[in-house]
Amino acid sequence: MRVALSAARNAGAEIDCLSAADLDLPMYTPINPARTEKARRLIDALRRCDGLIVSSPGYHGTVSGLVKNALDYIEDMRSDDPPYLDGKPFGTIGCAIGWTASVSTLTTLRTVAHTLRAWPTPMGVAINTEDTTFDAAGNVLNSKAASQLQILGEQVVEFSVLRRPNARQTVRAAV
């Protein structure tokens, strides 16, 4: 995520990273409109952003419950104009031990992006953590994975500029 966000920043985007602690939300329920401060911050950030990057570990072949629950909160944007994440570039990163889980996690995130009317970037990144290692600062030590993450970050900014040429180019990220 840090590599993709750094690339987006270098391409001119303002970055706001929502970490796992920021996404530790009560289970989403549409019938209870009460929202915690963290949930309101998430939705406000998504409403304001011009593009986003979502990264999830692969648990049992799909996105983590934490990430899925955070994505469920986007249902609160159904009545917005435009609704959901309509037209926003959506970069996707799936990480897991093994290719099967990392690719299926990536595929799930891309499907969610389509469903929420976002534009999944052409580059989506599946990281097999058996083959890709990180240093203590979170830098990717696999040059191919690092290059893919850089391209993904750049594409989110590029497509946000194409969609809204006068936008602030704010990219939000959730891990």
Contact map, one row per residue, 1 for C-alpha under 8 A:
1111100000000000000000000000000000000000000000000000001000000000000000000000000000000000000010000000000000000000000000000000000000000000000000000000100000000000000000000000101
1111110000000000000000000000000000000000000000000000000000000000000000000000000000000000000000000000000000000000000000000000000000000000011000000000000000000000000000000000000
1111111000000000000000000000000000000000000000000000000000000000000000000000000000000000000000000000000000000000000000000000000000000000001100000100110010000000000000000000000
1111111100000000000000000000000000000000000000000000000000000000000000000000000000000000000000000000000000000000000000000000000000000000000000000000111111000000000000000000000
1111111110000010000000000000000000000000000000000000000000000000000000000000000000000000000000000000000000000000000000000000000000000000000000000000000010000000000000000000100
0111111111000000000000000000000000000000000000000000000000000000000000000000000000000000000000000000000000000000000000000000000000000000000000000000010010000000000000000000000
0011111111100000000000000000000000000000000000000000000000000000000000000000000000000000000000000000000000000000000000000000000000000000000000000000111011000000000000000000000
0001111111111010000000000000000000000000000000000000000000000000000000000000000000000000000000000000000000000000000000000000000000000000000000000000010011011000000000000010000
0000111111111110000000000000000000000000000000000000000000000000000000000000000000000000000000000000000000000000000000000000000000000000000000000000000000000000000000000000000
0000011111111000000000000000000000000000000000000000000000000000000000000000000000000000000000000000000000000000000000000000000000000000000000000000000000000000000000000000000
0000001111111000000000000000000000000000000000000000000000000000000000000000000000000000000000000000000000000000000000000000000000000000000000000000000001001000000000000000000
0000000111111100000000000000000000000000000000000000000000000000000000000000000000000000000000000000000000000000000000000000000000000000000000000000000000001000000000001000000
0000000111111110000000000000000000000000000000000000000000000000000000000000000000000000000000000000000000000000000000000000000000000000000000000000000000001000000000011110000
0000000010011111000000000000000000000000000000000000000000000000000000000000000000000000000000000000000000000000000000000000000000000000000000000000000000000000000000011110000
0000100110001111100000000000000000000000000000000000000000000000000000000000000000000000000000000000000000000000000000000000000000000000000000000000000000000000000000000111100
0000000000000111110000000000000000000000000000000000000000000000000000000000000000000000000000000000000000000000000000000000000000000000000000000000000000000000000000000111100
0000000000000011111000000000000000000000000000000000000000000000000000000000000000000000000000000000000000000000000000000000000000000000000000000000000000000000000000000001110
0000000000000001111111100000000000000000010000000000000000000000000000000000000000000000000000000000000000000000000000000000000000000000000000000000000000000000000000000001111
0000000000000000111111100000000000000000000000000000000000000000000000000000000000000000000000000000000000000000000000000000000000000000000000000000000000000000000000000000111
0000000000000000011111110000000000000000000000000000000000000000010000000000000000000000000000000000000000000000000000000000000000000000000000000000000000000000000000000000011
0000000000000000011111110000000000000000000000000000000000000000000000000000000000000000000000000000000000000000000000000000000000000000000000000000000000000000000000000000000
0000000000000000011111111000000000000100010000000000000000000000000000000000000000000000000000000000000000000000000000000000000000000000000000000000000000000000000000000000000
0000000000000000011111111000000000000110010000000000000000000000011001000000000000000000000000000000000000000000000000000000000000000000000000000000000000000000000000000000010
0000000000000000000111111100000000000100000000000000000000000000010000000000000000000000000000000000000000000000000000000000000000000000000000000000000000000000000000000000000
0000000000000000000001111111000000010110000000000000000000000000010011000000000000000000000000000000000000000000000000000000000000000000000000000000000000000000000000000000000
0000000000000000000000011111000000010000000000000000000000000000000000000000000000000000000000000000000000000000000000000000000000000000000000000000000000000000000000000000000
0000000000000000000000001111100000000000000000000000000000000000000010000000000000000000000000000000000000000000000000000000000000000000000000000000000000000000000000000000000
0000000000000000000000001111110000000000000000000000000000000000000011011000000000000000000000000000000000000000000000000000000000000000000000000000000000000000000000000000000
0000000000000000000000000011111110000000000000000000000000000000000000000000000000000000000000000000000000000000000000000000000000000000000000000000000000000000000000000000000
0000000000000000000000000001111110000000000000000000000000000000000000000011000000000000000000000000000000000000000000000000000000000000000000000000000000000000000000000000000
0000000000000000000000000000111110000000000000000000000000000000000000000000000000000000000000000000000000000000000000000000000000000000000000000000000000000000000000000000000
0000000000000000000000000000111111000000000000000000000000000000000000000000000000000000000000000000000000000000000000000000000000000000000000000000000000000000000000000000000
0000000000000000000000000000111111100000000000000000000000000000000000000000000000000000000000000000000000000000000000000000000000000000000000000000000000000000000000000000000
0000000000000000000000000000000111110000000000000000000000000000000000000000000000000000000000000000000000000000000000000000000000000000000000000000000000000000000000000000000
0000000000000000000000000000000011111111000000000000000000000000000000000000000000000000000000000000000000000000000000000000000000000000000000000000000000000000000000000000000
0000000000000000000000001100000001111111000000000000000000000000000000000000000000000000000000000000000000000000000000000000000000000000000000000000000000000000000000000000000
0000000000000000000000000000000000111111100000000000000000000000000000000000000000000000000000000000000000000000000000000000000000000000000000000000000000000000000000000000000
0000000000000000000001111000000000111111110000000000000000000000000000000000000000000000000000000000000000000000000000000000000000000000000000000000000000000000000000000000000
0000000000000000000000101000000000111111111000000000000000000000000000001000000000000000000000000000000000000000000000000000000000000000000000000000000000000000000000000000000
0000000000000000000000000000000000111111111100000000000000000000000000000000000000000000000000000000000000000000000000000000000000000000000000000000000000000000000000000000000
0000000000000000000000000000000000001111111110000000000000000000000000000000000000000000000000000000000000000000000000000000000000000000000000000000000000000000000000000000000
0000000000000000010001100000000000000111111111000000000000000000000000000000000000000000000000000000000000000000000000000000000000000000000000000000000000000000000000000000000
0000000000000000000000000000000000000011111111100000000000000000000000001101100000000000000000000000000000000000000000000000000000000000000000000000000000000000000000000000000
0000000000000000000000000000000000000001111111110000000000000000000000000000000000000000000000000000000000000000000000000000000000000000000000000000000000000000000000000000000
0000000000000000000000000000000000000000111111111000000000000000000000000000000000000000000000000000000000000000000000000000000000000000000000000000000000000000000000000001000
0000000000000000000000000000000000000000011111111001000000000000000000000000000000001000000000000000000000000000000000000000000000000000000000000000000000000000000000000001000
0000000000000000000000000000000000000000001111111000000000000000000000000000100000001000000000000000000000000000000000000000000000000000000000000000000000000000000000000000000
0000000000000000000000000000000000000000000111111100000000000000000000000000000000000000000000000000000000000000000000000000000000000000000000000000000000000000000000000100000
0000000000000000000000000000000000000000000011111111000000000000000000000000000000000000000000000000000000000000000000000000000000000000000000000000000000000000000000001111000
0000000000000000000000000000000000000000000000011111000000000000000000000000000000000001100000000000000000000000000000000000000000000000000000000000000000000001000100111110000
0000000000000000000000000000000000000000000000001111100000000000000000000000000000000001110000000000000000000000000000000000000000000000000000000000000000011001000000001111000
0000000000000000000000000000000000000000000001001111110000000000000000000000000000000001111000000000000000000000000000000000000000000000000000000000000000010000000000000011100
0000000000000000000000000000000000000000000000000011111000000000000000000000000000000000011110000000000000000000000000000000000000000000000000000000000010010000000000000011110
0000000000000000000000000000000000000000000000000001111100000000000000000000000000000000011110000000000000001000000000000000000000000000000000000000000000000000000000000000111
1000000000000000000000000000000000000000000000000000111110000000000000000000000000000000000111100000000000000000000000000000000000000000000000000000000000000000000000000000111
0000000000000000000000000000000000000000000000000000011111000011001000000000000000000000000011100000000010000000000000000000000000000000000000000000000000000000000000000000001
0000000000000000000000000000000000000000000000000000001111100011000000000000000000000000000001110000010010000000000000000000000000000000000000000000000000000000000000000000000
0000000000000000000000000000000000000000000000000000000111111111000000000000000000000000000001111000110110000000000000000000000000000000000000000000000000000000000000000000000
0000000000000000000000000000000000000000000000000000000011111111000000000000000000000000000000010000100000000000000000000000000000000000000000000000000000000000000000000000000
0000000000000000000000000000000000000000000000000000000001111100000000000000000000000000000000000000100000000000000000000000000000000000000000000000000000000000000000000000000
0000000000000000000000000000000000000000000000000000000001111110000000000000000000000000000000000001110110000000000000000000000000000000000000000000000000000000000000000000000
0000000000000000000000000000000000000000000000000000000001111111000000000000000000000000000000000000100110010000000000000000000000000000000000000000000000000000000000000000000
0000000000000000000000000000000000000000000000000000000111101111101100000000000000000000000001000000000010011000000000000000000000000000000000000000000000000000000000000000000
0000000000000000000000000000000000000000000000000000000111100111111100000000000000000000000000000000000000000000000000000000000000000000000000000000000000000000000000000000000
0000000000000000000000000000000000000000000000000000000000000011111110000000000000000000000000000000000000000000000000000000000000000000000000000000000000000000000000000000000
0000000000000000000100111000000000000000000000000000000000000001111111000000000000000000000000000000000000000000000000000000000000000000000000000000000000000000000000000000000
0000000000000000000000100000000000000000000000000000000100000011111111100000000000000000000000000000000000000000000000000000000000000000000000000000000000000000000000000000011
0000000000000000000000000000000000000000000000000000000000000011111111110000000000000000000000000000000000000000000000000000000000000000000000000000000000000000000000000000000
0000000000000000000000001011000000000000000000000000000000000000111111111000000000000000000000000000000000000000000000000000000000000000000000000000000000000000000000000000000
0000000000000000000000101001000000000000000000000000000000000000011111111100000000000000000000000000000000000000000000000000000000000000000000000000000000000000000000000000000
0000000000000000000000000000000000000000000000000000000000000000001111111110000000000000000000000000000000000000000000000000000000000000000000000000000000000000000000000000000
0000000000000000000000000001000000000000000000000000000000000000000111111110000000000000000000000000000000000000000000000000000000000000000000000000000000000000000000000000000
0000000000000000000000000001000000000010001000000000000000000000000011111111000000000000000000000000000000000000000000000000000000000000000000000000000000000000000000000000000
0000000000000000000000000000000000000000001000000000000000000000000001111111110000010000000000000000000000000000000000000000000000000000000000000000000000000000000000000000000
0000000000000000000000000000010000000000000000000000000000000000000000111111110000010000000000000000000000000000000000000000000000000000000000000000000000000000000000000000000
0000000000000000000000000000010000000000001000000000000000000000000000001111111000010000000000000000000000000000000000000000000000000000000000000000000000000000000000000000000
0000000000000000000000000000000000000000001000100000000000000000000000000111111100111000000000000000000000000000000000000000000000000000000000000000000000000000000000000000000
0000000000000000000000000000000000000000000000000000000000000000000000000111111100110000000000000000000000000000000000000000000000000000000000000000000000000000000000000000000
0000000000000000000000000000000000000000000000000000000000000000000000000001111111110000000000000000000000000000000000000000000000000000000000000000000000000000000000000000000
0000000000000000000000000000000000000000000000000000000000000000000000000000111111110000000000000000000000000000000000000000000000000000000000000000000000000000000000000000000
0000000000000000000000000000000000000000000000000000000000000000000000000000001111100000000000000000000000000000000000000000000000000000000000000000000000000000000000000000000
0000000000000000000000000000000000000000000000000000000000000000000000000000001111111100000000000000000000000000000000000000000000000000000000000000000000000000000000000000000
0000000000000000000000000000000000000000000000000000000000000000000000000000111111111100000000000000000000000000000000000000000000000000000000000000000000000000000000000000000
0000000000000000000000000000000000000000000000000000000000000000000000000111111101111100000000000000000000000000000110000000000000000000000000000000000000000000000000000000000
0000000000000000000000000000000000000000000001100000000000000000000000000000100001111111000000000000000000000000000111000000000000000000000000000000000000000000000000000000000
0000000000000000000000000000000000000000000000000000000000000000000000000000000001111111000000000000000000000000000111100000000000000000000000000000000000000000000000000000000
0000000000000000000000000000000000000000000000000000000000000000000000000000000000001111100000000000000000000000000011100000000000000000000000000000000000000000001000000000000
0000000000000000000000000000000000000000000000000111000000000000000000000000000000001111110000000000000000000000000011100000000000000000000000000000000000000001001000000000000
0000000000000000000000000000000000000000000000000111000000000000000000000000000000000011111000000000000000000000000001111000000000000000000000000000000000011011000000000000000
0000000000000000000000000000000000000000000000000011110000000000000000000000000000000001111100000000000000000000100001111000000000000000000000000000000000010000000000000000000
0000000000000000000000000000000000000000000000000001110000000000000000000000000000000000111110000000000000000000000000011011000000000000000000000000000110110000000000000000000
0000000000000000000000000000000000000000000000000000111000000000000000000000000000000000011111000000000001001100000000011001100000000000000000000000000100000000000000000000000
1000000000000000000000000000000000000000000000000000111100000000000000000000000000000000001111100000000001001000000000000001111000000000000000000000000000000000000000000000000
0000000000000000000000000000000000000000000000000000001111000010000000000000000000000000000111110000011111001000000000000000111000000000000000000000000000000000000000000000000
0000000000000000000000000000000000000000000000000000001111000000000000000000000000000000000011111000110011000000000000000000011110000000000000000000000000000000000000000000000
0000000000000000000000000000000000000000000000000000000011100000000000000000000000000000000001111110110000000000000000000000001110000000000000000000000000000000000000000000000
0000000000000000000000000000000000000000000000000000000001000000000000000000000000000000000000111110110000000000000000000000000111000000000000000000000000000000000000000000000
0000000000000000000000000000000000000000000000000000000000000000000000000000000000000000000000011111110000000000000000000000000111000000000000000000000000000000000000000000000
0000000000000000000000000000000000000000000000000000000000000000000000000000000000000000000000011111111000000000000000000000011100000000000000000000000000000000000000000000000
0000000000000000000000000000000000000000000000000000000000001000000000000000000000000000000000000111111100000000000000000000000000000000000000000000000000000000000000000000000
0000000000000000000000000000000000000000000000000000000001111100000000000000000000000000000000111111111110000000000000000000000000000000000000000000000000000000000000000000000
0000000000000000000000000000000000000000000000000000000011001000000000000000000000000000000001111111111111000000000000000000011100000000000000000000000000000000000000000000000
0000000000000000000000000000000000000000000000000000000000000000000000000000000000000000000001000011111111100000000000000000011000000000000000000000000000000000000000000000000
0000000000000000000000000000000000000000000000000000000001001100000000000000000000000000000001000001111111110000000000000000000000000000000000000000000000000000000000000000000
0000000000000000000000000000000000000000000000000000000111001110000000000000000000000000000001100000111111111000000000000000010000000000000000000000000000000000000000000000000
0000000000000000000000000000000000000000000000000000000000000000000000000000000000000000000111100000011111111100000000000001110000000000000000000000000000000000000000000000000
0000000000000000000000000000000000000000000000000000000000000000000000000000000000000000000000000000001111111110000000000000000000000000000000000000000000000000000000000000000
0000000000000000000000000000000000000000000000000000000000000110000000000000000000000000000000000000000111111111000000000000000000000000000000000000000000000000000000000000000
0000000000000000000000000000000000000000000000000000010000000010000000000000000000000000000111000000000011111111100000000000000000000000000000000000000000000000000000000000000
0000000000000000000000000000000000000000000000000000000000000000000000000000000000000000000100000000000001111111110000010000000000000000000000000000000000000000000000000000000
0000000000000000000000000000000000000000000000000000000000000000000000000000000000000000000000000000000000111111111000000000000000000000000000000000000000000000000000000000000
0000000000000000000000000000000000000000000000000000000000000000000000000000000000000000000000000000000000011111111100000000000000000000000000000000000000000000000000000000000
0000000000000000000000000000000000000000000000000000000000000000000000000000000000000000010000000000000000001111111111110000000000000000000000000000000000000000000000000000000
0000000000000000000000000000000000000000000000000000000000000000000000000000000000000000000000000000000000000111111111110000000000000000000000000000000000000000000000000000000
0000000000000000000000000000000000000000000000000000000000000000000000000000000000000000000000000000000000000011111111000000000000000000000000000000000000000000000000000000000
0000000000000000000000000000000000000000000000000000000000000000000000000000000000011100000000000000000000000001111111000000000000000000000000000000000000000000000000000000000
0000000000000000000000000000000000000000000000000000000000000000000000000000000000011111000000000000000000000000111111100000000000000000000000000000000000000000000000000000000
0000000000000000000000000000000000000000000000000000000000000000000000000000000000001111110000000000000000000000111111110000000000000000000000000000000000000000000000000000000
0000000000000000000000000000000000000000000000000000000000000000000000000000000000000111110000000000000000000000110011111000000000000000000000000000000000000000000000000000000
0000000000000000000000000000000000000000000000000000000000000000000000000000000000000000111100000000000000000100110001111101000000000000000000000000000000000000000000000000000
0000000000000000000000000000000000000000000000000000000000000000000000000000000000000000111100000000000000000000000000111111000000000000000000000000000100110000000000000000000
0000000000000000000000000000000000000000000000000000000000000000000000000000000000000000000000000000000000000000000000011111000000000000000000000000000100100000000000000000000
0000000000000000000000000000000000000000000000000000000000000000000000000000000000000000001000000000000000000000000000001111100000000000000000000001001100100000000000000000000
0000000000000000000000000000000000000000000000000000000000000000000000000000000000000000001110000000000001000000000000011111110000000000000000000001000100000000000000000000000
0000000000000000000000000000000000000000000000000000000000000000000000000000000000000000000111000000000001000000000000000011111000000000000000001001100100000000000000000000000
0000000000000000000000000000000000000000000000000000000000000000000000000000000000000000000011100010011011000000000000000001111100000000000000000000000000000000000000000000000
0000000000000000000000000000000000000000000000000000000000000000000000000000000000000000000011110010011000000000000000000000111110010000000000001000000000000000000000000000000
0000000000000000000000000000000000000000000000000000000000000000000000000000000000000000000000111110010000000000000000000000011111110000000000000000000000000000000000000000000
0000000000000000000000000000000000000000000000000000000000000000000000000000000000000000000000111100000000000000000000000000001111111000000000000000000000000000000000000000000
0000000000000000000000000000000000000000000000000000000000000000000000000000000000000000000000001100000000000000000000000000000111111000000000000000000000000000000000000000000
0000000000000000000000000000000000000000000000000000000000000000000000000000000000000000000000000000000000000000000000000000000111111000000000000000000000000000000000000000000
0000000000000000000000000000000000000000000000000000000000000000000000000000000000000000000000000000000000000000000000000000001111111100000111001000000000000000000000000000000
0000000000000000000000000000000000000000000000000000000000000000000000000000000000000000000000000000000000000000000000000000000011111110000111000000000000000000000000000000000
0000000000000000000000000000000000000000000000000000000000000000000000000000000000000000000000000000000000000000000000000000000000011111111110000000000000000000000000000000000
0000000000000000000000000000000000000000000000000000000000000000000000000000000000000000000000000000000000000000000000000000000000001111111110000000000000000000000000000000000
0000000000000000000000000000000000000000000000000000000000000000000000000000000000000000000000000000000000000000000000000000000000000111111000000000000000000000000000000000000
0000000000000000000000000000000000000000000000000000000000000000000000000000000000000000000000000000000000000000000000000000000000000111111000000000000000000000000000000000000
0100000000000000000000000000000000000000000000000000000000000000000000000000000000000000000000000000000000000000000000000000000000000111111100000000000000000000000000000000000
0110000000000000000000000000000000000000000000000000000000000000000000000000000000000000000000000000000000000000000000000000000000000111111110000000000000000000000000000000000
0010000000000000000000000000000000000000000000000000000000000000000000000000000000000000000000000000000000000000000000000000000000011110011111101100000000000000000000000000000
0000000000000000000000000000000000000000000000000000000000000000000000000000000000000000000000000000000000000000000000000000000000011110001111100100000000000000000000000000000
0000000000000000000000000000000000000000000000000000000000000000000000000000000000000000000000000000000000000000000000000000000000011000000111111100000000000000000000000000000
0000000000000000000000000000000000000000000000000000000000000000000000000000000000000000000000000000000000000000000000000000000000000000000111111110000000000000000000000000000
0000000000000000000000000000000000000000000000000000000000000000000000000000000000000000000000000000000000000000000000000000000000000000000001111111000000000000000000000000000
0000000000000000000000000000000000000000000000000000000000000000000000000000000000000000000000000000000000000000000000000000101000010000000101111111100000000000000000000000000
0010000000000000000000000000000000000000000000000000000000000000000000000000000000000000000000000000000000000000000000000000000000000000000111111111110000000000000000000000000
0000000000000000000000000000000000000000000000000000000000000000000000000000000000000000000000000000000000000000000000000000000000000000000000111111111000000000000000000000000
0000000000000000000000000000000000000000000000000000000000000000000000000000000000000000000000000000000000000000000000000011100000000000000000011111111100000000000000000000000
1011001000000000000000000000000000000000000000000000000000000000000000000000000000000000000000000000000000000000000000000000100000000000000000001111111110000000000000000000000
0011011100000000000000000000000000000000000000000000000000000000000000000000000000000000000000000000000000000000000000000000000000000000000000000111111111000000000000000000000
0001001000000000000000000000000000000000000000000000000000000000000000000000000000000000000000000000000000000000000000000010000000000000000000000011111111100000000000000000000
0001000000000000000000000000000000000000000000000000000000000000000000000000000000000000001100000000000000000000000000001111100000000000000000000001111111110000000000000000000
0011111100000000000000000000000000000000000000000000100000000000000000000000000000000000001000000000000000000000000000000000000000000000000000000000111111111000000000000000000
0001001100100000000000000000000000000000000000000000000000000000000000000000000000000000000000000000000000000000000000000000000000000000000000000000011111111100000000000000000
0000000000000000000000000000000000000000000000000000000000000000000000000000000000000000001000000000000000000000000000001110000000000000000000000000001111111110000000000000000
0000000100000000000000000000000000000000000000000011100000000000000000000000000000000000111000000000000000000000000000001000000000000000000000000000000111111111000000000010000
0000000100111000000000000000000000000000000000000010000000000000000000000000000000000000100000000000000000000000000000000000000000000000000000000000000011111111100000001010000
0000000000000000000000000000000000000000000000000000000000000000000000000000000000000000000000000000000000000000000000000000000000000000000000000000000001111111110000000000000
0000000000000000000000000000000000000000000000000000000000000000000000000000000000000000100000000000000000000000000000000000000000000000000000000000000000111111111000000000000
0000000000000000000000000000000000000000000000000110000000000000000000000000000000000001100000000000000000000000000000000000000000000000000000000000000000011111111110101000000
0000000000000000000000000000000000000000000000000000000000000000000000000000000000000000000000000000000000000000000000000000000000000000000000000000000000001111111111101000000
0000000000000000000000000000000000000000000000000000000000000000000000000000000000000000000000000000000000000000000000000000000000000000000000000000000000000111111110000000000
0000000000000000000000000000000000000000000000000000000000000000000000000000000000000011000000000000000000000000000000000000000000000000000000000000000000000011111110000000000
0000000000000000000000000000000000000000000000000100000000000000000000000000000000000000000000000000000000000000000000000000000000000000000000000000000000000001111111100000000
0000000000000000000000000000000000000000000000000000000000000000000000000000000000000000000000000000000000000000000000000000000000000000000000000000000000000001111111100000000
0000000000000000000000000000000000000000000000000000000000000000000000000000000000000000000000000000000000000000000000000000000000000000000000000000000000000000100111110000000
0000000000000000000000000000000000000000000000000100000000000000000000000000000000000000000000000000000000000000000000000000000000000000000000000000000000000001100111111100000
0000000000001100000000000000000000000000000000000100000000000000000000000000000000000000000000000000000000000000000000000000000000000000000000000000000000000000000001111100000
0000000000011100000000000000000000000000000000001110000000000000000000000000000000000000000000000000000000000000000000000000000000000000000000000000000000001001100000111110000
0000000000001111000000000000000000000000000000011110000000000000000000000000000000000000000000000000000000000000000000000000000000000000000000000000000000000000000000111111000
0000000100001111000000000000000000000000000000001111100000000000000000000000000000000000000000000000000000000000000000000000000000000000000000000000000000011000000000001111100
0000000000000011110000000000000000000000000011001011100000000000000000000000000000000000000000000000000000000000000000000000000000000000000000000000000000000000000000000111110
1000100000000011111000000000000000000000000000000001111000000000000000000000000000000000000000000000000000000000000000000000000000000000000000000000000000000000000000000011111
0000000000000000111100100000000000000000000000000000111000000000001000000000000000000000000000000000000000000000000000000000000000000000000000000000000000000000000000000001111
1000000000000000011100000000000000000000000000000000011100000000001000000000000000000000000000000000000000000000000000000000000000000000000000000000000000000000000000000000111
